[in-house]
Amino acid sequence: MNPSSGPATSNGTATATVVADAGVRVRPPVVDACSLVYDDAGWRVYLNRLGENAPEYLDVFSASFCRYFGASHTAYRDALALRRQDAVDVLLPPGRPPFDLAAHLADRERQGVTREFAMGSPERLPDGRTVNEWLLETVRGVTDRVQVWAGLSLRDPAGALRELERSAAAGARGLCVIPFLDGTDPADPRFSPVWDAAAAAGLPVWLHTGHHFARSHPSGLGSWRTVEALAGRHRELLLVAGHAGWPDVQEMLLTAARHPGVFLEFSSHRPRHMPKPGSGWEPLLHHARGMARDRVLFGTSTWVNPGPTGSLADELAALALPAEVVTAWLSGNAEALAARAARTRAG
């Protein structure tokens, strides 16, 4: 039986509609399931963490970083050739305006983003707080708009469990793990207490999956096999496969078909490229009306494709997909996931 041939299961979301009096198609609301919300100190921590553990990212994505931060690409490349910290200084020079939460939320509203899952980090800021702590404190009054998914490092299993417990108590609504930065296999049994605690606390885990550029760590860290192992061993754990395991999208989608707690999120990949032959996204589009209907989330990764979030959402809406699928992928599935996790937290 072809799972994509059956009727799609409704998750209760409204379908994309047109404005009756104007005849204009309205894009559904957006939930950004992979967002980065930092001030300049947080961005420095983020960039330095990449530079220390996967320096290739500062090179491969140099143009994206410069577009996002409005920096000179030539100056950045020249600085990077000499010293990583000099390149970070080009992106984040003195005198930049401080982070403004109200302005951020206003921009989200203009882009049609009704909610975002903001990824944190356990790294320390200059004032001694972790990025997780700063983020939780910063968005405390707007958790209906910004949900914090606290970052964990698996280099220290006991430390990861403590960070999970602290963050959950402070209001985190999910977790974020990037295996290639830690050089660890999330499916190692040493981390089972972390995943059991996440499941019990109703904290979905966004896991970086698929291709990465860190040459010092194996490419298999965070593969579909990792997700398969975790989902099979921890049946109540909610897992979001960040970047959908690309290029092994079909394997990740089949893993989700086997495990009801697994979702695919395609941030850092532009929807407009998905239909192109050889893109690797053909399985997702082929199964969009069936098994992928309720398992796909929209995300941006913020800096990877600099530009308005609404434009990326428009690219998805422009694909040859049924309106109800577009709605589910842009926001419905993310809202359903958040509601499912909230029911677990409520007991």
C-alpha positions as CSV (number, residue, x, y, z in Angstrom):
1,M,0.0,0.0,0.0
2,N,1.3,3.5,-0.8
3,P,0.8,5.6,2.4
4,S,0.5,8.8,0.3
5,S,-2.5,7.5,-1.5
6,G,-5.0,7.6,1.4
7,P,-6.9,10.6,2.6
8,A,-5.0,13.1,4.8
9,T,-5.9,13.1,8.4
10,S,-7.2,16.5,9.6
11,N,-5.5,18.1,12.6
12,G,-8.3,20.7,13.0
13,T,-6.6,23.6,11.3
14,A,-8.4,25.8,8.9
15,T,-7.4,25.7,5.3
16,A,-5.9,28.5,3.3
17,T,-8.8,30.7,2.0
18,V,-9.4,33.7,-0.2
19,V,-10.8,37.0,0.9
20,A,-14.4,36.8,-0.5
21,D,-14.8,40.6,-1.0
22,A,-11.5,41.1,-2.7
23,G,-10.8,37.7,-4.3
24,V,-7.2,37.8,-2.9
25,R,-5.6,34.6,-1.6
26,V,-4.5,35.0,2.0
27,R,-1.4,33.2,3.2
28,P,-2.1,31.2,6.4
29,P,-0.5,32.3,9.6
30,V,3.1,31.1,10.2
31,V,4.8,29.4,13.1
32,D,8.6,29.5,12.8
33,A,9.7,26.2,14.3
34,C,13.4,27.1,14.2
35,S,14.0,30.6,15.2
36,L,17.1,32.4,16.8
37,V,16.3,35.3,19.0
38,Y,19.5,36.8,20.5
39,D,21.1,40.1,21.4
40,D,24.6,40.8,20.3
41,A,26.2,39.0,23.2
42,G,24.1,36.0,22.4
43,W,25.1,36.1,18.7
44,R,28.8,36.3,19.7
45,V,28.3,33.2,21.8
46,Y,26.6,31.5,18.9
47,L,29.2,32.4,16.4
48,N,32.1,31.5,18.7
49,R,30.5,28.1,19.5
50,L,30.4,27.4,15.7
51,G,33.9,28.7,15.3
52,E,35.3,26.5,18.1
53,N,33.5,23.3,17.1
54,A,32.7,23.6,13.4
55,P,34.8,26.5,12.0
56,E,33.8,25.4,8.5
57,Y,30.4,27.1,9.0
58,L,31.9,30.6,9.3
59,D,33.5,30.0,5.9
60,V,30.7,28.1,4.0
61,F,28.0,30.5,5.2
62,S,30.0,33.7,5.1
63,A,27.7,35.4,2.5
64,S,24.6,34.5,4.6
65,F,26.1,35.9,7.8
66,C,27.1,39.1,6.0
67,R,23.7,39.6,4.5
68,Y,22.0,39.0,7.8
69,F,24.1,41.3,9.8
70,G,24.5,43.9,7.0
71,A,28.3,43.5,6.9
72,S,30.9,43.8,4.1
73,H,31.6,40.4,2.7
74,T,35.0,41.4,1.6
75,A,35.9,42.8,5.0
76,Y,34.6,39.7,6.7
77,R,36.5,37.3,4.4
78,D,39.7,39.3,4.9
79,A,39.3,39.2,8.7
80,L,38.4,35.5,8.7
81,A,41.7,34.7,6.9
82,L,43.6,36.3,9.8
83,R,41.6,35.6,13.0
84,R,38.1,34.2,13.7
85,Q,37.4,36.8,16.3
86,D,38.2,39.6,13.9
87,A,35.6,38.2,11.5
88,V,33.0,38.1,14.3
89,D,33.8,41.8,15.1
90,V,33.1,42.7,11.4
91,L,29.6,41.2,11.8
92,L,29.0,42.7,15.3
93,P,30.8,46.1,15.4
94,P,30.5,48.4,18.4
95,G,27.6,50.7,18.4
96,R,25.0,48.4,17.0
97,P,21.5,49.1,18.4
98,P,20.6,46.9,21.3
99,F,18.1,44.1,20.9
100,D,14.5,45.4,21.0
101,L,11.9,42.7,21.8
102,A,9.0,45.0,20.8
103,A,10.6,45.7,17.4
104,H,11.2,42.0,16.9
105,L,7.6,41.1,17.7
106,A,6.3,43.9,15.4
107,D,8.4,42.5,12.5
108,R,7.1,39.0,13.2
109,E,3.6,40.3,13.1
110,R,4.3,42.0,9.7
111,Q,5.6,38.8,8.4
112,G,2.5,36.9,9.5
113,V,4.4,34.9,12.2
114,T,2.0,34.2,15.1
115,R,4.5,32.1,17.1
116,E,8.1,31.0,17.0
117,F,10.1,28.3,18.7
118,A,13.3,30.1,19.8
119,M,16.4,27.9,20.1
120,G,18.6,28.5,23.1
121,S,22.0,27.4,24.2
122,P,23.7,26.3,27.4
123,E,26.7,28.5,26.7
124,R,27.6,31.3,29.1
125,L,27.2,35.0,28.4
126,P,29.7,37.6,29.7
127,D,27.3,38.3,32.6
128,G,27.4,34.7,33.7
129,R,23.9,33.7,32.6
130,T,23.4,31.0,30.0
131,V,21.8,31.9,26.7
132,N,18.9,29.8,27.9
133,E,18.5,31.9,31.0
134,W,18.7,35.2,29.1
135,L,16.2,34.0,26.5
136,L,13.7,32.8,29.1
137,E,13.9,36.0,31.1
138,T,13.7,38.2,28.0
139,V,10.5,36.6,26.6
140,R,8.8,35.9,29.9
141,G,5.9,38.2,29.2
142,V,5.3,37.1,25.6
143,T,5.4,33.3,25.8
144,D,2.3,33.1,23.7
145,R,4.4,34.5,20.8
146,V,7.9,33.2,21.6
147,Q,8.4,29.7,23.1
148,V,11.9,28.9,24.3
149,W,13.4,25.6,23.3
150,A,16.4,25.4,25.7
151,G,19.7,24.3,24.2
152,L,21.5,21.3,25.7
153,S,25.1,20.1,25.3
154,L,25.5,16.3,25.4
155,R,29.1,16.4,26.2
156,D,28.1,16.1,29.9
157,P,25.0,13.8,30.3
158,A,24.5,14.9,33.9
159,G,25.0,18.5,33.1
160,A,22.5,18.2,30.2
161,L,19.9,16.7,32.6
162,R,20.5,19.6,35.1
163,E,20.1,22.2,32.3
164,L,16.9,20.5,31.2
165,E,15.4,20.6,34.7
166,R,16.5,24.2,35.3
167,S,15.1,25.4,32.0
168,A,11.8,23.5,32.3
169,A,11.3,25.0,35.7
170,A,11.9,28.5,34.2
171,G,9.4,28.0,31.5
172,A,11.1,26.3,28.5
173,R,8.7,24.6,26.2
174,G,11.1,22.4,24.2
175,L,14.8,21.5,23.8
176,C,17.4,21.9,21.2
177,V,20.4,19.6,20.5
178,I,23.1,19.9,17.8
179,P,25.1,16.7,17.8
180,F,27.8,17.8,15.4
181,L,28.8,20.7,17.8
182,D,29.1,18.2,20.7
183,G,30.7,15.4,18.7
184,T,28.3,13.0,20.5
185,D,25.7,10.4,19.4
186,P,22.3,11.3,20.9
187,A,21.3,7.6,20.7
188,D,24.1,6.6,23.1
189,P,22.4,4.9,26.1
190,R,24.3,7.3,28.4
191,F,21.8,10.0,27.4
192,S,18.6,7.9,28.0
193,P,17.9,9.8,31.3
194,V,17.8,13.1,29.4
195,W,15.3,11.8,26.8
196,D,13.2,10.1,29.5
197,A,13.1,13.4,31.4
198,A,12.2,15.3,28.2
199,A,9.3,13.0,27.5
200,A,8.0,13.1,31.1
201,A,8.2,16.9,31.1
202,G,6.4,17.4,27.8
203,L,9.4,19.0,26.1
204,P,9.8,18.2,22.4
205,V,13.4,18.0,21.2
206,W,14.6,19.8,18.1
207,L,17.5,17.7,16.9
208,H,19.9,18.8,14.1
209,T,19.7,16.0,11.6
210,G,21.2,15.3,8.2
211,H,24.1,17.0,6.5
212,H,26.6,19.1,8.4
213,F,29.9,20.8,7.5
214,A,32.0,19.9,10.6
215,R,34.8,17.9,9.1
216,S,36.1,16.9,12.5
217,H,32.9,14.9,13.3
218,P,31.2,12.0,11.4
219,S,28.5,12.8,9.0
220,G,26.2,10.2,10.6
221,L,25.7,12.2,13.8
222,G,22.0,13.1,13.9
223,S,21.0,10.9,10.9
224,W,17.6,9.3,10.4
225,R,19.1,6.3,12.1
226,T,19.6,8.4,15.2
227,V,15.9,9.5,15.2
228,E,14.8,5.9,14.6
229,A,16.8,4.7,17.5
230,L,15.5,7.4,19.9
231,A,11.9,7.1,18.8
232,G,11.9,3.3,19.1
233,R,13.5,3.4,22.6
234,H,11.6,6.4,24.0
235,R,8.1,6.0,22.7
236,E,6.6,9.1,24.4
237,L,9.4,11.4,23.3
238,L,8.4,14.1,20.7
239,L,11.2,14.6,18.2
240,V,11.6,17.3,15.6
241,A,14.1,16.3,12.9
242,G,15.7,19.7,12.2
243,H,16.4,20.2,8.5
244,A,14.4,17.0,7.9
245,G,17.5,14.9,7.7
246,W,18.3,16.2,4.3
247,P,19.5,14.7,2.0
248,D,18.0,11.6,3.4
249,V,14.5,13.0,3.4
250,Q,12.7,9.9,2.3
251,E,14.3,7.8,5.1
252,M,13.4,10.5,7.7
253,L,9.8,10.6,6.4
254,L,9.5,6.8,6.6
255,T,10.9,7.0,10.1
256,A,8.1,9.5,11.0
257,A,5.6,7.2,9.4
258,R,6.7,4.5,11.9
259,H,6.7,6.7,14.9
260,P,3.8,9.1,15.7
261,G,6.1,11.4,17.8
262,V,8.5,12.3,15.0
263,F,8.1,15.5,12.9
264,L,10.2,17.0,10.1
265,E,11.2,20.6,10.0
266,F,12.9,22.0,6.9
267,S,14.6,25.2,8.0
268,S,17.7,26.4,6.1
269,H,16.2,25.1,2.8
270,R,14.2,27.3,0.5
271,P,10.8,26.0,-0.5
272,R,11.2,27.4,-4.0
273,H,14.0,24.9,-4.7
274,M,12.1,21.9,-3.4
275,P,10.4,21.0,-6.7
276,K,13.7,21.1,-8.7
277,P,14.9,17.7,-9.9
278,G,17.7,16.4,-7.7
279,S,16.8,18.7,-4.8
280,G,16.3,15.7,-2.5
281,W,12.8,17.0,-1.4
282,E,10.9,15.0,-4.0
283,P,9.7,12.5,-1.4
284,L,8.3,15.2,0.8
285,L,6.2,16.7,-2.0
286,H,5.2,13.3,-3.3
287,H,3.8,12.3,0.1
288,A,2.4,15.8,1.0
289,R,-1.2,14.7,0.8
290,G,-0.6,11.5,2.8
291,M,1.9,10.6,5.4
292,A,3.7,14.0,5.3
293,R,0.5,16.0,5.7
294,D,0.6,16.2,9.5
295,R,4.3,15.7,10.1
296,V,6.0,18.7,8.5
297,L,6.9,22.1,10.2
298,F,8.0,25.4,8.7
299,G,11.2,26.9,10.1
300,T,13.8,29.5,9.0
301,S,17.0,29.2,11.0
302,T,16.8,33.0,10.9
303,W,20.2,33.8,9.3
304,V,20.7,31.0,6.8
305,N,18.3,32.6,4.2
306,P,18.4,36.2,5.2
307,G,15.3,38.1,4.2
308,P,11.7,38.4,5.3
309,T,10.2,35.3,6.8
310,G,7.0,36.1,4.9
311,S,8.8,35.7,1.6
312,L,9.9,32.2,2.6
313,A,6.3,31.4,3.6
314,D,5.1,32.7,0.3
315,E,7.5,30.4,-1.5
316,L,5.9,27.4,0.3
317,A,2.4,28.7,-0.5
318,A,3.4,29.0,-4.2
319,L,4.2,25.3,-4.5
320,A,1.7,23.0,-6.2
321,L,0.2,21.8,-2.9
322,P,-3.4,21.7,-1.6
323,A,-4.3,24.7,0.5
324,E,-4.9,22.5,3.6
325,V,-1.4,21.1,3.3
326,V,0.1,24.6,3.1
327,T,-1.8,25.6,6.2
328,A,-0.7,22.5,8.1
329,W,2.9,22.9,7.2
330,L,3.1,26.7,7.8
331,S,1.4,26.6,11.3
332,G,-1.1,23.8,11.9
333,N,1.3,21.0,12.6
334,A,3.4,23.2,14.8
335,E,0.4,24.3,16.8
336,A,-0.8,20.7,17.1
337,L,2.7,19.7,18.4
338,A,2.7,22.5,20.9
339,A,-0.8,21.5,22.1
340,R,0.2,17.9,22.4
341,A,3.3,18.8,24.5
342,A,1.1,21.1,26.7
343,R,-1.3,18.2,27.5
344,T,1.7,16.2,28.7
345,R,2.9,19.0,30.9
346,A,-0.6,19.4,32.3
347,G,-0.6,15.8,33.4
